[in-house]
Amino acid sequence: MSRARTGILFAVMALAVVVFGGVPLLKGALYLGKHEGDAMHLSDLVLRMAEGQLPHLDFMTPIGFLAIYPIALFVKAGIGLGHAIFYAQILVALVLFLPAFFVARTRLTGIWPYAYGVFVMLLCLALVHGEAQSAISISMHYNRWAWAVAYVIVPLALLEPLGQRRPWLDGALIGLGLAVMVLMKITYFVALAPGILVALLARRNGRAMFAALVAGLAVALAMTARAGVGFWAAYLGDLLTVAGSTERQAPGESFAGVVALPLYMGGSLALIATVIFLRQAGRMVEGMALLFLMPGFFYIAYQNFGNDPQWLYLLALLVFVLRPDDSVYNGFGWNMRSTLTYIGALALAFGMPSALNLAFSPFRHLASDTANTTPLLTRLPVHADLRTQIERLYTANLKRPYDGPGDPYAAYREKAKRPEPVVLNGEVLPDCQIEGGMAAWFEMVTTDLEKAGYGGSRLIGTDLYSAYWMFGNFESVKGAAPWYYGGLPGVENADYIVVPLCPMELGLRAQMLKALNEGGWALREVRRTDLYILVEASKP
């Protein structure tokens, strides 16, 4: 790439950071349109970390250190959560700016360096995780960040450099990227590392592999020095807990569905066809590496909520860059350049809804109506710049079965195959669930507990969240799970357990009470209201 085109590329990428990162700041706050529960979870994680707690050691989460730290860094400096999220996204974009610029300059030609550079910055800075639903959400921000890292290291491994070889730099960037995935969301490391390793081995790029190993180990040693050897065992323990969870193991379609359902089959066939035709075009290494990356692409989509195949634009990029010249035909007489062009166009089309949703999100946020909004964390004024629609936090609906004794559908209860009733100290708890009203719940319960003299205590709830400490005069619980996945994390450090009579997640209340019962914990009731039962747990 000439010096002039290099300068234009740098300017285009910098402009993308300024526009996609700067436009949200003009609004003065982060206004959510959906996934307030995920934002509550993220807030809990970030505020704990800003206080000096470490993930896995001080609280349970399958999300890695680097998924939380960039935001916590700014919160610790006294910045509100909304702006801390904006600044963290810009920071991630700036960290990946030069590696992405290097990939664009050394691996890509034509329009692709510019399209690639802008899209990697967009993955860092968007205000929605993908899909085609337009409402603003910070949910799963770490998935976008991890994809941005993948968009850097996969081309480095698969594509031959256009000019001078730099195996030490290539390998160092690949190793750093893989290490970041481990510390951000390990799913990406597990899914993509085999294909990357195959590409490096096939090219006999031993220096790059050695550099990647050294860079990765350097990050591991730095993290160990920061958090101690026990950090890794605790991280593994959290991952195993989630892997064994019946509620959160795969929050979407089945693995087969992510590959073969009508919504995803077009992209899957495009990926399979790319592997076949690349090899027929003489791109043996690249085709084989994509073959090993294929299950990883599918697994990432399967494991992430929404099952969004963010690999489609990476596939399109690789297809267009790897097309041979017009002289290459396969055994059927098909021109391989034209064939791969069609496949690349299909991949672009299949990925268009998600990509456009990402690109438009900062501008939709700027245009959003803010008149009827309230802070997500209503009791923490410093974080009033993280906001959502009032009705989404305070509208509470009661959901219960309509086939209980005396109900019109009672005769059909056996056919409905309802789960066993939930029992606390011999009492059958109500079979009901609250939908919505998240802020209302925490405000009412924390106010009531403070008036009853329980202020300053450490509370865990038998529900999806235990965010009481962010809404009242309570302390966070060491070892607890801001988002419950299973087991009894932190229960030994809690003063009391809040058992909602109608929780937000019936299955989680049943799961946690069952775990307490099987663990031999004695639960002494100390307070009861129309909303909850407060119990004190004694160790077995």
N, C-alpha and C positions, 0 to 999 in steps of 0.2 A: 504494500500500500504506500502510495506516494506521501510526501510530507504534507501536501495540501489536503489530501483526502483524510489523512490521520487527524489533522486539525479540525476538519469538518466533523468527523466522527466524534471527537472529544466534545465539540461544541453541542452536537445533537444530544449526546448522552447527558451533558450538564444541563441542557435546557429541559430534558425530561425530568431530572431531579428537581429543578426549580419549579416546574409547572405542577407535576404530580405531588411533590412534597409541599409546595408553597400554597397551592389553592386551598387545601383544608384549613390552613392556619388563618385564612381570611374570615372564617366563620366565627372564630373566638372560642369555640368549644367543639367537642366531638359529640355529634348527635346520632344516636343509634336508632335504627329502624326495626331491628329484630335481634334475636339471640341475646337478650338482656341477661339470661341465666349464665351464659358463657362469659359475658362481661363481668358478672358478679364473681364468678370463679377466678377469672384473670385478676380482678382487683384484689381478691383475697391472697392470691399467690404473690402479686407484686408488693402489696403492703407488708406482708410478712418478710419478704426478702429485703425491702427497704429498711426494715427494722433490724436487719442483721442476721435473720434466719437463712438457712440454706435448704434448698429442695432436697428431699429424700432423707436428709439427716434430721431436720426440724419439722418437716411436714411431708405428707405423702402426695406424690404426683408422678405420673408417667412422663410428664413434660420435662424436658431437659433444662439445665441451668441457663443456657444461652437463649432459650425461648422467653425467659422472664427477665434476665439481667439487664438488657438494654433499656427496658421500661423502668425497672426499679432504680437504675442509675439516676434517672432524672427525677423520679419521685423522692429519692433520698436527698436530692439537692433542693427540695422544697417546691417542686413544680407539680401542679395538679395532674391527675391521672389522664385527662383528655389530652392535654398538651404533651405530657410525657410520652404518650403513645405516638403522637405525631413526630416528636423529636427522635424517638427510638427508631421509627421507620426510616427517617432521613439518615440517621446514623448507620443503619444496616445498609442502606443504598450506597452511602459514601465508602463504607468498608469494602463493598463488592464492586465499586466503580472501576478501580484500576484492574482487578482480575478480569472483569467482564470486558473492559476495553482491550486488554491484552488478547483475550480470545477472539474478539471481533477483528482485531488488526492482524492477527497471525494465522487465523483459520478460515476466514470468510472473505468472499468477494462480492462484487455487484452491490445490490441493495441490501444484502443480508447482514452486513456488519451494523448498519443503522437500525434495521428492524430488530435485530437481536439485542443490541445495546439498549434500546428503548424498552423492549419487553422485559428484560432482566430488571431494569430500574422500576418498571411498573409492578412487577411481582413484589418488590420490596415496599412499595408505597401505596398500593391500592387500599380501598376501604371496604372491601368485601372479599370473601375467600374464593369466589368463583361462581360457578353455576350460572343460571340465567335469572335468578331472583334479584331484583334491583335494590332492595332495602339495604341500607348501610349496616355493616356489621364488622366488628373487630374479631369475631370468633375465628379461631384457627389461623391466626396471623402467622404462627410458626410454620404452618404448612406452606404458605406463600414464600416465606423466607427460605425454607429448606429447598423448595423448588428452584428458587433463584440460585442457590449454591449448586444444585444439580445442573442447572443450565450453564454453569461455569466449568465444572469438572468433567462432565460427560463429553463435551466437544474436545476438551484437552486430551482425553484418553483416546477418543475414536478417530479424530481427524488429524491427518498429517499436517505439519506446519507448512505454510506457503513459502517460507524462506529459510533462514538459519534455524537449525534445531537448537532448542534450549531444554534438554531433558531434565536438568537439575531444577530449573524454574518450574517447568511443567509438573514434575513430580512433587515439588514442594507445595504447589497450589492444590494439586489433587489430594495430597495427604492432609493439608490444612482443611480443605473442604469436607473430606470424609470425617475428620475429627469434629468439625463444627456440627455435622449431622448427628454424630453420636451424642453431642451435648445439647442439641436442639430438639430433635425427634429421631430416635434411633431407628425407627422404621425405615427411614430413607437410606441409612447406612446399610442395613441388612439387605434391603431390596436392590440397591444399585452397586454395591461393592463387587459382587461377582462379575458383572458385565464389564466393569472398569478394569478389574484384574485380568480378565480374559483378553481385553484389548491390548493391555500393556505386555502381557505374555506373548501374544501372537506377533507383536511387533519386536519382540526380544529387546524391549526397552528397559534393561536392567537398571540403568542409572536413574530413570524416572521412578521405578519401583522402590529403589533404595531411598531416594529423596522423599518419596511419599511416606515410607515407613518412619524415617527419622522425624519428619515434620509432624506426623500423627502422634508419635511417641512423645515429642516435645510438648504438644498440647496436653496429652495425658499426664505427663509429669507436672506441668504447670497447674493443672486442675487438682492433682493429688497434693501438691504443696499448698494449695489454697484451702482444700477441704479435708484432706487426710485420706488415708487408704480406705477407711470405712465408708467413704462416699460411694465408691463403686459397688460395694456389697449392698448398701442401702438402695442405690439406683436399681440394681438388679432385682432386689426384693419388690420394689414398687412395680417394675415391669411384669414380674411374675404374677403379682396380685391382679393386675389389670388383665393379663392374658387368661387368668382363670375366672374372671368375672363373667357372669351370665348376662349382665346388664350392658357392659360397655366394650366387650371384646371386639365387636364388629358393628358399629352404629349405622347400618345401612343395608344394602343388598348383599346377597351371598357372593362368594368369590366367583362362582359360575355365572351369576347374574351380571356382575361387573364386566365380564368378558362377553357374554352372549345375549343379554337382554336387548330388545330393539333399540333402546336409547344409546347403547354402547357398542353394538355389533359393528357398525360402520367403521368406527375408529379401530376396533380390534382387527378387522379384516385388512384395513390399511396398513397396520403395523406388521401383520403376517406377510402381506404382499411385499412390503418393503424389504423384509429379510430375504425373501425368495429372489426378488428381482435385483437386489444389490449383489447377491452372489452370482447371479447370471450375468451381471454387468462387469464381473471381474473384481468387485469390491468384497473380497472374501473375508478379510479381517473385520471390516465394518459390519457386514451381514452377520457374521458369527457373534460379534459383540452385542449387536442388537437382539439376537436370539436369546442371549443370556440376560439381557436387560428386560426382555419382554415380560417374564413373570414378575419381575420387580415393579415394573410400571403398573401392572394389573393389581399387585398386592397393595401398593400404596393407595390406589384408588379405592380398593376394597376396605382398607382399614380406616380411611378418613370419612368423616360424616359428609354426606352429599355425593360421595363416589365420583368426584369431578376428575376427569382424566386430563390433568394439566400437562401431561407429557405430549399431547398432540402437537403443540407448536414446536417443541423440541424435535419431534419426529419430522415435521414439515421442514424445519431448518436443515436437518441432516440429509433429507431426501434431495432437496434442491442443491445443496452444496456438493453432494456425492454423485450427481448425475454425470455419466460419461459423455463423450462427444457423440456426434451423430453417426459415427461409423460402427457402433457396437450394437449387435443384434443377438437375440437369444435363439434357442433351437426352433422356436415357432416362427421365426422371422420378424419378431416384434422389435421395433427400435427402442432400445433401453432408455435413451434420454427422454423420448416422448412418454414412454410408459411411466417412468418415475416422475415426470412432470405432472401427469394426471393424478398419481397417488399423492404427491405433495399438495396439489390443489384440493384434493379431497380432505386431507388432514387439516388444512387451513379452514375449510368449510365446516368440518365437524367441530373444530375448536373455536369457531368464531363467536358463538353466544357467550361462552365463558370469558374469552379475551376482551370482547367489547364491554362486558359487565365490569371487568377489572378497570378498563380504560376510562369508562364514564363515571366510575364511582366517586372520584374526588369532585367532579363537577356537579353530580347529583347531590352530594353532600353540601356543596356551596349553595345550591338552589333549594334546599330542604326547608320546610316550614318549621319554625322554632317557637311559635307563639304558645303552644300548649305543651311545653316540656318541663321536666323536673330533673334534678340530679339523680343519677342511679343510686348513689350512696347518700341518702337523704340526711343522714346525721353527721356527715363529714364535709363541712363547708369548703375546706381547702380543695376538695376534689369535685366541686360543683361544675367543673367544665367537662364532665362525662355525663351526658344527659340523654333522656329518651322521652317518649310521649307519656303523659301523666296516666292515661287510661291503661297503658300496658303494664304499669307497676301497681295500680290500685284496683283494677277490675278483677274480682275474685269470683269464680264459678265453682259450684259444688257438683262433683261427679260421684255418683254412687250407683250400685246395681239396682235394677228395678224388678228383681226376681226374688227378693227376700220374703220372709213370712208375712202374709197379708198383702203383698204386692200383686198387681194383676198378672205378672209373668212368673209367679212362684212355681207353677206347675212345670216350668221349663228349666228350672235352675240346674237340675242334674244334667240336662243336655248341654248347658253352657259350660260345664266343666270348670267351675270356679275354683281358685286355689283355696287351700285350707285357711280357716280364719286365723287371724293374728291374735295371740294371747299374751298378756302381760300380767304376771303374778296371778294366773288363773282366770283373769278377766278377758273376755273376748272384746277386742277393740273394734270400733266402728269401721265398716267396710266402705270408706269414702275417700275421696281425693280432691284437693284444691287445685284448680287450674287458674294460673295468673295470681295477681295480688301479692307478688313476692315482697315488695317493699312494705306493704300493709302488714303482712305477717310479721316481719322482723321488727317493725315499729311497735306493734301491739304487744308482742311477746316480751321484748326487751323492756318496754315501759312498765309492764306488769311485774316483771321480775325485779326490776329496780325498786319499785314501790314496796314489794314484799320483802326487801332486805337482802336480795341475792346479788346486788351490784359488786363488781370486783371479782366475781367467781369465773371459773373456766367451764364453758359449756360446749357440749357436743350434742347434735341433733340426730335422731334416727330418721334422716331424710337426705335429700340430695345435697343440701348445703348446711354448713354450720357457721354462718357468717354473723352470729350474734355479736361478736366482738367489734364488728364494724358499725353497729347500730346502737350501741349502748356502752355503759361503763362495765365492760367485761374484758377478760384477757383471752388472747389466742391460746390454743391448746397445743403444746409441743407434741409433734408426731401425728397430729390429726390430718385428715384429708379434706382440704377445702371443697373438693368434689368427690363424693363417696363412690368408691369402686368395689368395695367388698372388705371382708374381714372386720377387725376392730382397731383400726389405726388410732393411736393416741388415747384410747379410752382409759388407760391406767393413769393418765395425767389429768383427766377431767374431774372437776368437782361434782358436776351434775350432768345428767343426760336429759335432754328435752325430747319427749315422745309426743309428737303431734297426734291428735285424735283423727284429723284428716290431713295427711301429709301431702306434699307435692308429688311424691313418687311412692305409691303403695308397696310396690315390690321391694324397694330399698328399705322401707321400715320393717317389713317382714324379714328381709335378709339379715339386717343388723340385730334385730331382737332374737332371731334364731341363733346367730353367732354368739350373742351374750348368754343365751340359755345353754348352748352346747359347751361354752367355756366355763360354765359353773358360776357365773357372776350372780350375786344376790342383788336385786334391785328393790330398794326401799323407797316407797312413794313419800315425797315430802311436800308436794303441792299439786293441786288439781284445779284447772279452770275449764271453761267451755272449749278452749282451743288446744290445751296440752296437758300432759301429766309430767311433772318434774320428778325424776328419781335419782337417788344416790346409789352408785354402784360400788359394791364391795368385792375386793379381789378374791378369787377362789382359793 
